[in-house]
């Protein structure tokens, strides 16, 4: 396997994330580094098609990717380093469950006013809908 991610892999992941949210991801900001998979034409087109805004970190500025790094540190601390996985499929299922059932739906986030990401998202869409109706 190549040492870098393939554009196909990140496209599949974004498609899966969009499907999980019922396609409601227009306006979402996708933050990443300058990896070739994120700056590829295929990924850029998918972002356009889904209404996702790309935010690519600046070279040498570690703060640009801080939210993603914090998420990955939490994932490793709360799940990855606490257990062993026999297969990639088992790891993938465990990570998806952790994100969807725990991190997004039950874990409170100080940066979101001690709400879950799902609560924040629902509030955001409700406010947006109310503004559009006014």
Secondary structure, DSSP 8 states (H G I E B T S, - for coil): --SS--HHHHHHHHHHHHHHTTT--TT-EEEE-S-TTTSSHHHHHHHHHHT-EEEE--TT-GGGGHHHHHHHHHHHHHTGGG---SSHHHHHHHHHHIIIIIITTT--BGGGTSB-HHHHHHHHHHHHHHHHH-
